[in-house]
Amino acid sequence: MQKTSARLLALLSLLQTRRDWPGALLAERLEVSPRTVRRDVDRLRDLGYPIAAIKGPDGGYRLDAGSELPPLLFDDEQAVALAIALQIAATAGAGIEEAAARALTTVRQVMPARLRHRIDTLQVTAVERAGARPEPQVAGGVLVALSTAVHAREALRFDYPSEADDGALPPPRRVEPHHLVTWGGRWYLVAWDLDRADWRTFRADRIRPRTPTGPRFIPRELPGGGVAAFVTARFRGSDEAGDWPCRGEVILALPAAVVSRYVRDGLVEEAGPDRCRIVMGSWSWLGLAAALGRFDADIEVIGPAELKDAFAQLARRYTAAAS
């Protein structure tokens, strides 16, 4: 039989892996009697862990959330994952950099030496692109307020100022919040706008929530089948969840194996020796023509006519620039 201290840690670890544990199953996993399990549960309660008893034919236990935070138990992989998550929190744009650094220091202090060494050798450095503007930070309280409204399915009112307002606040927005997402280093709220009767995405750094929240609502179905498809479509410039607003097809005088390494969102097929067919999309026809023109090869436009016109317009601009 394990020593009492080791058995208590094993019991606590099991209680954290699932919501409800039958007493007999705990005894089987720990290889002890149900009576020993009851005694160990009482010892954990004395240490501050809120363990509730479950009534029923078999009986059981559940680790509930307490009013105070008792000592936590992490295995080696969980401790390392927590330290990594705290290091990359500085790049999340959530305004929690200082708190994350203090939390990492606290976690490191209670780690055994073998884990501290692993953490100290792992340093995550966020490098921004040259000339890139710093992303606006979102207050942690705003993120909590938005996520709480999403979880509770409660209508939300908030001020949404912009530079164009010139200091004058527009009327507050009234929405049904559905999802809080990140895209390109920024936080966004996906919500149904009650005044405009349409889906909208709002930058979280510009949201100023008002209290109290509104009535509860029944969630609507997002177009496109999911939040990922909806957000992707919106940032592609499409009003509905779907494809790029501009999509064209060309034949490129390069092997498909070469081109496919540089085409992330498109279709590349063999079209003969050292030739391939590309179907790509973009925000605009000029943007699509420019993206295809970056390949150092001859281009044959299959269609549509808008793409041919875009190449002609770029040709005139490049000719003027060369002269």
N, C-alpha and C positions, 0 to 999 in steps of 0.2 A: 504494500500500500504506500502511496506517496506521502510525504510529510504534509502536515496540515497547511503550511504556508504555500507549498507548491500546489496542493489540491484546491485551495481557495482561488489561486490565480487561474487554474484550469477551469474551475466552475464559473468564475467571472467572465472568462473568455467565451465560454459556451453561451452564457446568458446574453452576451452582446451580439451573437451571430443570428439570432432569430427572436421573434416576439414572444412566443409562448413555448415553454418546455415542460412536458409531462415529467413528474418526479421520477417515475420508473425509468424513463429514457435517460435522464441525467445520471441516475445511479448506475445504469448500464455503461454509459460512456466513461464515467469516472472509475468504474470497477469498484464501487463501494455499495453499502446498503442504503435503502431509502432513509433510514434513521440518521445515517451519517450526512446525507444530503441536507436533511432538515437542520442539523446542527451547524453545518457550514453556511447555510443560508442565514441563520441567526447571527453568525459571526460577521458576515458581510454587512448585514443590517447595522450591527454595532459600529462598523467602520464608516457608515454614512451612505451605503448604497440602498436606494429605495426599491426593494424587491417585494413585489406583491404576490400573494398566494392566489392561485386559480382554483375555484371550486369546480367540482365535477366528479365523475366516477373514478378517474385516475388521479386527479389533483395535479398541480403543477405550479410553476413559478414564472414570473415576468419581471424583467428589469424596467422599472418605470423611470420617467424623468423626475428628478427631485428639485426642491427649491434651491438647494446649494449644489455646487459642482464637486462631487467626490473625486478621489484620485482615479485617473483613467488608466486603462490597460491597453497597450498596443503591442502586437508582435513586431518582429524586426522589419518586415516588409511594410507594415502600416506606418511605423515610425519614420522610415525613410521616405515613404510616399508623402506623409504629412510635411516633412521638412522641405521636400521638393516643391510641393504646392505652395507653401508659404514663401519660398524664394521667388517663384514666378508670379506671385500675387502683385508684385510691383508693376507688372506689365498689363494688368487687367483693366486699368483705367477706372477703378472703383474708389479711388481716394482712400485706400486702406494700407498704403505702403508702410507708414510708421507703425501702425498696429501690427501688421504682419511681421515686421522686423522684431518687435518686442516679443511677439508670440514665438517666433523661431528661437530667440535667445532663451526663453523659458523652457521650451521643449528640449533644446540642446542640453540645458543644465541637468535635466533629470535622466538623460540617456546614459546607458552604460558606455564605457570607454570604446568598445568595438564599434558602436553605432556612431558615436561622436566623430571618430576618425573617418568613417564613410561619408558623413555629412560635410565635414570640413574639406574633404577633397573634391566635393561637388559644388562648384560655384556657377550660378546662372547669371549671365550678364545680358541685359536688354540693349540691343544696338538698333538705333533708329536709322532709317534711310537718310542719306544726305539731302538736306533741303526740305525734309519733311516737317510739317508743322506739328507741334505737340498736340496730342489728342486731348480734348477737354475732359477734365475729371468729373466724376459723378460722386456726390456725397453718399456715404454708406447708408445714411438714414433714408435717402430718397429711394435707393434700391430696395431697402427693406419695406418701405411703404408700398412701392409698386408690386413687389412680389407677394406681399400680404394681401393686397387687393385682388391679385390674380388668383391666389389660392382660395380666398374666401368667396370669389365670384361676386364681388361688390362693385357697383358703378363708382367711377372715380371722377372727381373734378380737379382740374389743375390749371395754373397759369402756364402759358407757353410763349414767353417773350422771344423776340428775334431782333437782330440789328435794324431791320427795316421799320420796326415800331417806333424808333427814335425816342425811347424812354416811356412812351405811353402804352400801358398794358391793354391788350385786346381782351375781349370777353373770355372768361374761362372756358376751357374745353370740357365737354362731358362725354365720357367714353365708357365702354365695357371692356376692361383690360383682359386680354387672353394669354399673352406670352411676353416674357422678358427675355430678350435674346442679345447676343453679341454678334457684330459683323464688322470686320476690318478694324478691330481695336476699339470700337464704340459700342455702347449699350443702347438698345432700342426697345420701346414698348409697342407691341402689336395689339391693336385695339379696334373695336367697332365704334366709330364716331357717331354718337346719337344725333347730333345736329345735322350732320351731312349724310347720314344713312349710308355709310360706306366704310370699308376697311382702311385704316391708316397706320403708318409707322411713325412714331414720335421719338426724337432723340432724348434719351433720359437725362443728359446733362442740361437740357433746357426746361425740363419739367419741374414745376414748383407745386407739389401736391397741396390740395386744400382739405381741411377736415371739417366735419366728419365725412366719411365715405357715404355713397348713396345706397339704394336698395340692392338686394341680391338679384342676379339675373341668370337666365338659362343660357349656357354657352352656345354660341352659333358655330356652324361648321365653316372652317376656313376654306376658301377656294384653293384648288390645286391638290387637296388631299393631305396637307400637313404644313406646319409652320416653316420648315426648311424650304420646301418648294415655293411657298408664298413669298417669303423674304427674298429668296434668290430671284424670283421673277420681278419683284418690285424694284430691286436694285439693278436689274437689267433694263429697266425702263418700260416694262410691260404692265398694263393695268390689271390684267388677270394673271394668275399663276400659270406660266407657260414658257414659251421660247423667247429668244432674243427678238427685239422688234425688227431687226434687219438681219437677214440670212441669205447667203449667196453661195454659189458653186463655181469652182475654177479647176483648170488642169494646170499643174505646176511641173516644170521640167526638172524634177528631182525625185529620187527614189522615195517610196513611202516610208521605208525604214528610217531614213534620215529626217523626214519632215515630222513624223509622228512623235519624235522626242520633244518637239517644241510646240505642239498643238495640244493644249490641255482640254479645251472645251470645243471639240469639233470631230468630224469624221474624216479619216484618211484611208484611202483605198488605192491599191495598185491599179495603174492605168496603162501598163506597158513597161518596156525597158526604160529605166530612169525617168519615169513619169508617174504621177499620182493624181488622184482626184481628191479635192478638199471641199467639204461643206462646213462653213463656219458662220458664226453669228456675232453681232456687235450692237452697240448702242445706236450707231448711225452708219449710213452707207460710206461716208468718208472715212470713219474709223475702221470699218471692215476692209476697205481698199488699202488703207495704210498698213493694217496688220498683215495682209497678204503680201504687200509690197516689200516687207522686211526680208523675205526670202530672196537670196541672190540667184534668181532663176527667171526664165521667161514664163509669162502667165497667159493663159487662154481663158477668157471669161465665158462660162456656160450660161450664166444668168443669175439674177434677172437683169432687166434693162437698167434699173437704178444703180446696180453695181458697176455696169459699164460707164454710166454717166459719172459716177464718183471717180473712177480711174481717169476719165478725160479731164475732170476738174483738177485733180491732183497733178496731172501731166502739165496743164497750163500753169499751175502755180510753180512747179519745179522748173519749168522752162524759163519762166520769168525770173526765178531766183538764180538760175545759172547764168543768165545774161546780165 
